[in-house]
Amino acid sequence: MKILEILRSEPDANVNKIIEVHSNNHEVKVVKLYEGTPDYSALVEDIFSHDKVICWW
């Protein structure tokens, strides 16, 4: 399963642990919206190309 993890702000230890667990069993891509200027066109493509999308505040 391909999982897209979208981070709105810097993750805390709990979020990092969950992402790590997901990475052990699945293909995971992390997008950090809080760093620089996001490429929203690429983000939309990523959303539709992954099986599951998780957004973290």
DOLO-356679 format. One record per residue: x, y, z of N, C-alpha, C, O in turn. Coordinates in pm, whole numbers, plus 50000, padded with zeros to 5 digits. Atoms other than C-alpha are relative to their C-alpha. Example, Ala and Ser with C-alpha at 12.3 -4.5 7.8 and 13.67 -1.06 7.14 Angstrom:
BEGIN
500894988150000512304955050780500905012050000501945011850066499184988149994513674989450714499235010950073499745022050090
% end
This chain:
BEGIN
500854988350000500005000050000500905012450000501915012950070499284987350005501235034949916499265010150088498085012750068500584990449906500635060350195500695013449983501925014349979499504986350005501015097950163499725006650134498565007450176500124993149871501655115950493500255014849975501365018749936499874985550021501035153550469500115006750136499225005550220499744993449872502515173950754499785015049985500485021649908500304985550002501045208850811500985007750089501325019150060499034993949909503445216251098501024989350040500844977550009498965009449961506545200451244499414989250092498744992550189500615010749922505595166251383500634998350137501825001150157499475003249868505935156751747500484985450001500424978749898499455013649990507415123851871498964989449965499304979349903501055009950029504075105451846499754998749850499644987649799500235000350145503515114951483501194993549931501014985349841498805006250059507105105651395499994984950019500374977549929500045014449972506615071551558498974993249910499234982449857501045005850085503385065051365500494999249855500294989049788499465000250137505065074651036501054989149987501114982349885498985010650000507965051451124499354986249991499814977749916500715012850003505555022651189499404997549862499494986549809500565001450135503785029050859501104996349900500894988249811498905002350094507165029150681500534985750006501104980849909499535013849988507974994450813499214990349914499744980149872500875009450069505064978450631499485005049865498894997249789500574994150121504185002050343500995009549935501995013449995499244989750070505625025550084499435013550045498255016350024500474987549941505415059850251500755011849939501975011649921499424987250042505965094750115499525010650097498335011350129500334989449906506075124450353500175013449929501215016249869499954986550057505245159750233499915009950115498955009750193499934990249890506225188050469499565013649947500335020749882500524987150048504025218050395500585011850076500515023150028499474989249917505705238250670501415004249958501955013850013498664996650047509045239050486499925005849859499514999049765499944993950132509415263350198498625002149938497615002550008501244997950075506795268949930499584986749938500304981449853500435013050053504805237349855499645000649852499155010849803500415001650139504275225449499498634993250002498544981050008501355005449986500505221349511499584991449883498774982349900500315008650115500285206649161500534985950023499854976049999499405013149969502645178749263499264993350115499094981150116500735005649886500735174449589498694993649955498334982850001501265005650052497445169049403500274986949927499534977249943499645012450069499135143149180500334989050100499924977550082499675009949896500535125749489498744994750069498644982850096501235004249933497105125049653499284989449917498804979549972500725009550085495585107049355500804987549967500234977649922499185011750033498515083149309500284991050121500924980650107499815008249880498515069849668498694993450042497604998550014501185007449955496145044549822499355006450122498135005850140500504994049876495815063050152500725013250022501935014349999499424987049970496365099450249499685003450145498535002850188500164996149859496935110250610500535014150014501685016949980499614986049978497015147150698500185002450149499304999550230499684996849859498655158051021500005015050016500565022149933500044985949975498005192051169501295003950064501495015750095
% end
